[in-house]
Amino acid sequence: MTRLTPTEANQASPALKRGLQKGHLKFKEAPNFLQVMANSPAALRAYILADGALVHGQLTPQQREQIALIVAEINGCSYSLSAHYDAGASLGLTHDEMQLARKASATDPKTNAILNFTRAVVLQRGHISDDDFNALRQASCTNAQIIEVVGNIALNIFSNYINSVAQTEADFPLVQPGADVTRSQVQSVPSSSNRGRPE
């Protein structure tokens, strides 16, 4: 059972509703995660602004979702893992690509290097080796892309921890960390295109 109650639409302040609109969301369309976070308008605003800025970065939307999948897997956050399966499917990531991402792997060499780097950063709390860093350079990652990978990691850790602390109720088909997902589970995932980017 959830520890933090999602904010009701009639309790949302005008400032909070404006913040959601900046993320192109109506309050009633927002995933449970954002409605839980709305208990703190300041935290919700910080999340929406950071996510909105990173959307316009150099990483592809698919790479951002693949990063989110490995971070949620490592942190054991079933809500975030479920949400990012939904988001990944809506962006065209295949079942196999999402399964690989959970293991910090990808068939594309550059994305593979990004996911391996992500795993190292999360597991080592940023204290990575020169080899971890140089692997990104060898994959032709720019300085901006390296910073954005770290920014996306931080944003996902923020959301993972909130969801784990709050025990946010899943409003996506449930995916458990460490458990295999069948193709039918992925194919049954509805599009999140009208629900924003859940974390």
Phi and psi in degrees as a GROMACS rama.xvg file:
@    title "Ramachandran Plot"
@    xaxis  label "Phi"
@    yaxis  label "Psi"
@TYPE xy
-64.6413  141.256  THR-2
-87.5166  -27.0842  ARG-3
-119.157  126.176  LEU-4
-78.0793  132.693  THR-5
-59.0994  143.61  PRO-6
-69.1558  134.826  THR-7
-77.1985  148.312  GLU-8
-56.7673  -37.4719  ALA-9
-75.6041  -8.76246  ASN-10
-98.9494  -6.48322  GLN-11
-75.8644  131.261  ALA-12
-73.4004  159.078  SER-13
-56.3923  -36.814  PRO-14
-65.0667  -39.0815  ALA-15
-65.8329  -43.806  LEU-16
-63.5715  -36.9501  LYS-17
-64.5601  -39.1579  ARG-18
-61.9798  -41.6633  GLY-19
-65.7456  -38.3282  LEU-20
-61.6519  -33.3535  GLN-21
-62.3443  -29.5019  LYS-22
-90.9665  14.4012  GLY-23
59.8202  39.5321  HIS-24
-125.597  142.284  LEU-25
-91.8699  150.242  LYS-26
-56.0449  -43.9311  PHE-27
-69.0517  -16.376  LYS-28
-90.8315  -13.2674  GLU-29
-67.4389  138.577  ALA-30
-59.904  159.527  PRO-31
-51.9489  -37.4761  ASN-32
-55.6694  -47.7994  PHE-33
-69.7791  -32.4818  LEU-34
-70.2881  -32.7238  GLN-35
-68.7805  -46.3758  VAL-36
-62.3992  -26.0295  MET-37
-63.893  -10.1763  ALA-38
-60.1795  -24.8545  ASN-39
-121.719  97.2995  SER-40
-54.2578  -33.3952  PRO-41
-65.5213  -44.037  ALA-42
-66.7893  -41.1946  ALA-43
-62.9796  -42.7363  LEU-44
-62.2147  -43.0445  ARG-45
-60.953  -43.3886  ALA-46
-63.9578  -49.3389  TYR-47
-62.1815  -41.9957  ILE-48
-66.974  -41.8963  LEU-49
-66.1218  -44.9305  ALA-50
-63.3918  -42.8266  ASP-51
-61.5502  -35.9767  GLY-52
-70.8906  -43.6368  ALA-53
-69.1879  -25.5052  LEU-54
-57.168  -32.9263  VAL-55
-93.0326  14.6085  HIS-56
-83.9985  -165.501  GLY-57
-89.4362  -14.6022  GLN-58
-76.5098  146.056  LEU-59
-74.2759  158.076  THR-60
-56.9366  -36.2245  PRO-61
-66.0679  -42.364  GLN-62
-62.5356  -38.9159  GLN-63
-62.3222  -40.3156  ARG-64
-70.1185  -36.632  GLU-65
-65.2868  -39.0482  GLN-66
-61.309  -45.6211  ILE-67
-60.2683  -37.3126  ALA-68
-65.9089  -45.2051  LEU-69
-70.3101  -35.4807  ILE-70
-65.0171  -45.0221  VAL-71
-64.4661  -37.9609  ALA-72
-62.5121  -49.0464  GLU-73
-62.525  -41.3334  ILE-74
-80.758  -4.39747  ASN-75
66.6804  33.493  GLY-76
-98.9284  100.592  CYS-77
-67.0702  -35.6634  SER-78
-61.8764  -51.0735  TYR-79
-64.9885  -39.1443  SER-80
-61.6088  -43.5609  LEU-81
-63.0993  -45.4155  SER-82
-62.4307  -38.3252  ALA-83
-80.603  -21.5329  HIS-84
-64.7148  -43.3372  TYR-85
-61.3154  -49.287  ASP-86
-65.7527  -41.5111  ALA-87
-62.1926  -42.5094  GLY-88
-62.6889  -39.3019  ALA-89
-68.3535  -20.8886  SER-90
-93.2881  1.20335  LEU-91
93.2569  6.10649  GLY-92
-68.3018  136.464  LEU-93
-82.4498  166.425  THR-94
-53.4751  -48.5638  HIS-95
-63.4744  -39.9994  ASP-96
-63.6881  -38.8131  GLU-97
-73.4731  -36.0412  MET-98
-64.1297  -41.5367  GLN-99
-63.4644  -42.3345  LEU-100
-59.6444  -37.4589  ALA-101
-62.5632  -20.969  ARG-102
-104.746  16.1329  LYS-103
60.3146  44.5765  ALA-104
-140.195  153.743  SER-105
-156.962  154.082  ALA-106
-75.124  -29.3586  THR-107
-74.5951  124.915  ASP-108
-58.6911  -41.0067  PRO-109
-67.3122  -45.1854  LYS-110
-64.2569  -37.3507  THR-111
-59.6943  -44.1232  ASN-112
-63.9535  -40.3177  ALA-113
-61.9497  -42.7702  ILE-114
-71.4417  -37.2463  LEU-115
-64.1162  -41.1202  ASN-116
-62.3961  -43.7948  PHE-117
-57.3308  -47.8729  THR-118
-59.3586  -43.7661  ARG-119
-62.5775  -44.1436  ALA-120
-62.1881  -45.5399  VAL-121
-67.0587  -48.745  VAL-122
-68.03  -32.533  LEU-123
-102.996  10.1506  GLN-124
52.691  40.0799  ARG-125
89.3489  -14.0259  GLY-126
-87.7266  69.4415  HIS-127
-86.3226  164.765  ILE-128
-85.8575  165.541  SER-129
-60.8311  -36.1517  ASP-130
-62.0673  -42.1862  ASP-131
-58.845  -44.321  ASP-132
-69.8065  -45.9839  PHE-133
-64.9677  -24.8376  ASN-134
-62.9089  -33.567  ALA-135
-68.7814  -41.1691  LEU-136
-60.969  -43.1269  ARG-137
-65.9583  -23.1799  GLN-138
-90.9212  11.6151  ALA-139
66.0722  32.5273  SER-140
-78.9698  134.967  CYS-141
-80.7651  166.693  THR-142
-56.4623  -42.7316  ASN-143
-61.5153  -43.2729  ALA-144
-65.0083  -38.4747  GLN-145
-62.6054  -46.0726  ILE-146
-62.5976  -40.7547  ILE-147
-67.5747  -33.6262  GLU-148
-59.9018  -46.6661  VAL-149
-64.497  -39.5023  VAL-150
-61.8685  -42.7029  GLY-151
-67.4745  -37.0026  ASN-152
-59.4371  -49.2264  ILE-153
-61.228  -42.7199  ALA-154
-62.7653  -40.2205  LEU-155
-72.9371  -35.756  ASN-156
-62.3848  -42.8738  ILE-157
-54.1849  -51.1175  PHE-158
-70.4628  -38.1238  SER-159
-59.0752  -46.3406  ASN-160
-66.9405  -40.1138  TYR-161
-62.1354  -46.142  ILE-162
-64.6703  -37.3083  ASN-163
-70.7341  -43.0826  SER-164
-64.5882  -45.3504  VAL-165
-76.7221  -18.3018  ALA-166
52.0631  52.2616  GLN-167
-55.9428  133.346  THR-168
-71.246  128.829  GLU-169
-67.7901  129.06  ALA-170
-116.121  27.0248  ASP-171
-135.309  159.082  PHE-172
-54.0005  128.639  PRO-173
-73.0262  129.526  LEU-174
-120.611  125.4  VAL-175
-98.2167  135.324  GLN-176
-56.3951  138.407  PRO-177
82.0973  -7.69264  GLY-178
-104.813  141.621  ALA-179
-68.9556  149.366  ASP-180
-114.072  132.974  VAL-181
-82.4347  158.597  THR-182
-59.3335  -36.5661  ARG-183
-65.5414  -32.7643  SER-184
-63.6782  -43.9656  GLN-185
-66.5541  -42.4035  VAL-186
-67.5618  -24.6427  GLN-187
-85.2255  -4.12553  SER-188
-71.5304  124.556  VAL-189
-73.4744  158.705  PRO-190
-67.7675  139.896  SER-191
-102.754  16.0613  SER-192
-59.2795  -26.0452  SER-193
-101.628  9.00289  ASN-194
-116.453  7.83227  ARG-195
80.6529  -173.385  GLY-196
-98.039  101.223  ARG-197
-74.3913  152.491  PRO-198
